[in-house]
Amino acid sequence: MTVIERIKEISQKRGWNLQKTATEAGIGINTIYKWKSQTPKIDAISKVADVLGVSVDYLLGNTDEMHSNKKDDKSEIDLDKALADQGVVMRYQGKELSDKAKRGILEILKLVDGDED
């Protein structure tokens, strides 16, 4: 499967065409079409991978694993965003939670999510 075929397949799953994908990625509207005859620039393909939620390696056909492992790095997590995404209030009794408390809550949420399977 070519780069364009992979991009097209994932885009269609999101209800997008290639022009919409390009627009969302912040690249020229017909840029992806040009990749049929031109080698894509790494920054452009990286932007497309980001908006589609897949790894660059997947788009390039280097792996069949859609998601990169780098996002699993716990040191990179934004605690406030991760907890806010789960609907967790960031204050208790009018005081902001410490990072230690936020990490504890996030670990509990991960355990609860794991129990639902």
N, C-alpha and C positions, 0 to 999 in steps of 0.2 A: 504494500500500500504506500502511495507517495505522500509527501508532506501535505499537498493540497487535498488529497482524498481523506486523510486523517482530520484535517481542519474542517473540511466540509461535513464529514460524518458527525463530529462533535458539535459543530455549529447547528446542524439540523436538529439534534437532540434538544437544543436550547431554543429552537424555533427561529433561528437566525439564518440568513444567507451569508455568503462570503463578504459582501459589502457591509452588512451590519457588523459582522465580526471585526472587519478592518476599522470601521468607525469607532467601535467600542475600545479597540486596542490603541486608538490614536495614531493610526498610520493612514496612508493614502487609501482612498476608497477602492481603488483597483489594484493595490499593491499585491494582494494575495494571488490574484489572477496572473500577475507578471511572474510569479514563482514557477510557472510552467516552463518558462524558458530562461529564467535568471535564478541565480543562487540567492536565497534570502539573506539579508543582513542579520547578524545575531541579535541585535537590539530589537529589530522588528519581530522576529520569530519569538523572542522572549516575551514581548508585549502580548502577542497573540496567545501564547501558552498561558500567561497570567489571566487574561480575561476568560479563557476557556476552562481554567482550573486544572490544567494538566502540565506535565513536565515538558521541557524542551526536548529531552531525549525521546519522549513518546512521540512527539510530532515528527521528529527526524527519523523515526523508525528504529532507533537504537535499543528500544525496550518495548515490551507490550504492557508494562506497568504504567498506568496513566498518571499516577501521582508520584512526585519526587519524595525521597526520604528526608530531604533537608528540612521540611516543615515540621517533622516530628521532634526536632531539637527543642527540648524543654527550656533551655536557657534563652531562647529567642521569643518566648511567649509574652504577650502583652496582657498582664493579669487583669487590668481594668477592662479591657475590651473583651477578653474571654469570659469574664464574669457577667459583664453587661449583656453579652450575647445570650447568656443563660437566664437573664432576667433577675440577676442577683443585685440587691441594693448594696451600694458601696459604703454605707454608713450604718453604725449600730449605736443607738442611744445618742445620736447627734454627733458622733465622732467618726472620722474616717478610719476604715479598717487598715491594719498594718499589712505589709506584704506577706508576712508569715500567716496571718489569718486568711488573706486572700488565697494563698497557695493551698491552705487546708481546705477551704470551701471548694476550690476547683478540684482537688483530689476526691472529695466526697461526691461531687457531681459526676466525675468520671466513673466512680464505682457504681453509682445509681444508674447511669446510662448503660454500663456493662451488664447490670442485672436484668435489664429489660429484654435482652435477647432471648 
